[in-house]
């Protein structure tokens, strides 16, 4: 089934991210699933673990309400377009991962070759730039109209519910004098250092 979100919701995501693109569209579809199956994170009720830092994450923040600031958006760098959603009140959870057979493009050989040049940031002709914009728009529309099951697999969560965000003491780095959250402080020869200053001492 095509995306069930309202145009107002979609416009909200685009305004938050700054532009429309296929990566953002993938995030919109993941957020659509979360809203339908988990609800909205008015506070910290919903937690998202994202395995990517690409455009799609902005849709999760804008629509589902999971953000780094609230501590209910957790980034684990796995290099996968995958999102695990948890609901605190009843422990419900699920992991959405982009299907390995996900296809959203043209079969024409020339149109398949062009995106490689786009990604390489090569100098493009005016015609190629127009084609690039047309292809991005076409791909976005296709993602938004595809059945969700053709985009994502829904799997069990791979880990337990993350803990709530904790307030921690700040400690002062011996070198730079800046405050550091205690969970990130490093100790060397009885002194406390931030990560950057610790690396300088550790490299000596």
C-alpha positions in Angstrom: 0.0 0.0 0.0 1.2 3.5 -0.8 2.3 5.9 2.0 -0.7 6.8 4.2 0.8 10.0 5.7 -0.8 13.3 5.0 0.9 15.9 2.7 1.2 18.1 5.8 3.3 15.5 7.5 5.5 14.9 4.5 6.0 18.7 4.1 7.0 18.9 7.7 9.8 16.3 7.1 11.0 18.1 4.0 11.1 21.4 5.8 13.0 19.8 8.7 15.6 18.2 6.4 15.8 21.0 3.9 15.0 19.2 0.7 13.3 16.0 -0.7 15.5 13.1 -1.7 15.2 9.3 -1.9 17.0 8.8 1.4 14.5 11.0 3.2 11.7 9.1 1.5 13.0 5.9 2.9 12.9 7.5 6.3 9.4 8.7 5.8 8.2 5.1 5.1 10.0 3.8 8.2 8.4 6.5 10.3 5.1 5.7 8.8 5.4 2.2 10.1 6.5 3.4 13.5 3.6 5.8 13.8 1.1 3.1 12.8 2.5 0.4 15.1 4.2 2.2 17.9 2.7 5.7 18.1 4.3 9.0 18.5 7.1 9.7 21.1 5.5 12.7 22.8 8.2 12.4 25.4 10.5 9.4 25.6 7.9 6.7 25.2 9.2 5.5 21.9 12.9 4.8 21.4 14.7 4.4 18.0 18.0 2.7 17.4 19.3 3.7 14.0 22.1 1.8 12.3 22.7 4.7 9.8 23.3 8.4 9.9 21.9 9.1 6.4 19.0 11.4 5.4 16.3 8.9 6.6 17.1 9.6 10.3 15.7 13.1 9.9 12.3 11.7 9.1 12.4 9.6 12.3 13.2 12.7 14.3 10.6 14.9 12.6 7.7 12.5 12.6 8.2 9.9 15.4 9.7 12.4 17.8 12.8 10.4 18.6 15.7 12.8 19.0 19.3 12.8 20.2 18.5 15.6 22.6 15.8 13.6 24.4 18.0 10.5 24.5 15.5 8.4 22.7 17.4 8.3 19.4 20.5 6.1 19.6 23.0 5.8 16.8 24.9 2.6 16.3 27.1 2.7 13.3 26.5 -0.5 11.4 26.3 0.9 7.9 22.8 -0.5 7.4 19.6 1.2 6.6 17.8 -0.3 9.6 15.8 1.1 12.5 14.7 -0.6 15.7 11.7 0.8 17.5 10.9 0.2 21.1 7.8 1.2 23.1 8.5 1.5 26.8 5.0 1.0 28.2 4.6 -2.6 27.0 8.0 -3.6 25.7 6.8 -3.9 22.1 9.7 -3.8 19.6 10.6 -4.4 16.0 13.5 -3.9 13.6 12.9 -2.5 10.1 15.8 -3.2 7.7 15.9 -2.3 4.0 15.3 -5.3 1.9 18.4 -6.7 0.1 16.3 -7.0 -3.0 14.9 -3.5 -2.8 14.7 -2.1 -6.3 13.7 1.5 -7.1 15.2 2.5 -10.4 15.1 2.3 -14.1 16.3 -0.7 -16.2 17.7 1.5 -19.0 21.5 1.0 -19.0 22.3 4.7 -19.6 20.1 5.8 -16.7 21.8 3.2 -14.5 25.3 4.5 -15.3 24.5 8.2 -14.7 24.0 7.9 -10.9 27.6 6.7 -10.5 28.7 10.0 -12.0 26.3 11.9 -9.7 27.7 10.2 -6.6 31.3 10.9 -7.7 30.4 14.6 -7.7 31.8 14.9 -11.3 31.0 18.0 -13.3 27.7 17.6 -14.9 26.2 19.2 -18.0 23.0 21.2 -17.7 21.1 18.3 -19.3 22.6 15.8 -16.8 21.6 18.1 -13.9 18.1 18.2 -15.2 18.1 14.4 -15.5 19.5 14.1 -12.0 16.7 16.1 -10.6 14.1 14.2 -12.6 15.5 10.9 -11.5 15.5 11.9 -7.8 11.9 13.1 -8.1 10.9 9.9 -9.8 12.6 7.7 -7.3 11.0 9.6 -4.4 7.6 9.2 -5.9 8.2 5.5 -6.4 9.3 4.9 -2.9 6.3 6.8 -1.5 3.9 4.7 -3.7 5.4 1.3 -3.1 4.0 -1.2 -0.6 5.9 -1.0 2.6 6.7 -4.7 2.5 8.6 -4.2 -0.8 10.9 -1.7 1.0 11.5 -3.1 4.5 11.6 -6.4 6.3 10.1 -6.3 9.8 12.2 -8.4 12.1 12.5 -8.9 15.9 14.6 -6.4 17.8 18.2 -7.7 18.2 18.8 -6.2 21.6 17.0 -5.3 24.8 15.2 -2.0 25.4 17.8 0.8 25.8 18.0 2.5 29.2 16.5 5.9 29.7 18.8 8.8 29.3 20.6 9.6 32.5 21.8 12.9 33.9 25.5 12.7 34.7 28.0 14.8 36.5 30.4 16.9 34.5 34.1 16.6 35.3 36.8 19.1 34.4 39.6 18.1 31.9 43.0 18.6 33.4 44.4 20.0 30.1 41.7 22.1 28.4 39.7 23.0 31.4 36.4 22.1 29.7 33.5 20.2 31.4 33.1 16.6 30.3 30.2 14.2 30.9 31.6 11.6 33.4 30.8 8.7 31.1 33.2 10.1 28.5 36.0 11.1 30.8 39.4 9.3 30.6 41.8 8.8 33.5 45.5 8.7 33.1 48.0 8.6 36.0 45.4 9.8 38.4 44.3 12.7 36.3 41.1 13.2 34.3 41.1 14.1 30.6 38.5 14.7 27.8 38.8 12.3 24.9 40.7 14.7 22.7 43.3 15.6 25.4 43.6 11.9 26.4 44.5 11.0 22.9 47.3 13.6 22.9 48.8 12.2 26.1 48.3 8.6 24.9 50.2 9.3 21.6 53.3 10.6 23.4 
